[in-house]
């Protein structure tokens, strides 16, 4: 048997309970599940699943496209005083 060491991590209590329930249904305890994750990470050479940022909605994509193509932009100002003058007009 390989030498073992302790790994202490802090997680949200509700998350831990939900994960333990899932692992129990799979016949695993938290330690075994974490060992599986760590071994898969080592074999994969990184996180063994996709990490993604939520895709922007259509409105946000349209605004990004406008900015990238210099459309529907507010006018520019050469100074703060010119901006303030326009705002106060």
N, C-alpha and C positions, 0 to 999 in steps of 0.2 A: 504494500500500500504506500502511496506517495505521501510525503510530508504534507500536512495541512496547516492552514493558518486561518485566523478569524478575519472576517470582513464585516465591519459595522457600517450600515448605511441608514440614513434617515429618510423616511417617506411619510407621506400623508397617511393617517390612520385608516381612513375610508378606502384609499387605494390599496393599502396592504390587505385589508379584509376581503375586498373584491378579488384581488389576485390570489390570495390563499384559497378562496372558494373555487376558483377556476382550476388551480393546480390540484386541489383535492379531488375534483371530478376526474382529473387526468391521472390520479394515483401518485401525485408528486407532492413533496413538501417544498417549502420556500427555498431551502438550501439546495435541493436537487434542481429546482427550476433555475435558480441563479447560476449553478454550475453549468447547466445546459447552455444558458445564454452566454456565459463567459467562454466556454469551449467553442461555441459557434462563432463568436466574435474573433477569437484567435484563428480559427480555421479560415474564416472569411477575410480576415485582415482588416476588419472594421466592424461597424454596426451591421448585423446580419439582416437588415431590412431597410426599406426606403424611409428616409426622413424627408418630409416635404413641408413646404410652407403653403398654406391654403391659397388657391388660385384666386386672383381678384375677380370681382363680378364684372358684368358687361359695362356698367357705368364707369367704373374705375379704369378698365382697359381703354375706353373711349377717351377719357381725360389724359391718360398716359400717352396715347397716340397723338392727341392734340398738342401736348407739350413737346413731344419728340419732333413734330412737324410744324411747330410754331404757329398753331391755329388757335383762335379763340382766346388769345392771351390778353391780359390787361395791359394798358399802356405803361411804358417805363418812364422813370423820372431820373433826372441828373442830380437831384439833391433832395434832402429831406424837406427843405422849405418848399420846393416845388410840389412835392407830394402833399404836404400839409395844405398848401394853397388850393390844390385840386380837391382835397377832401372837404375843405371848408366852403367850397364854392356852391 
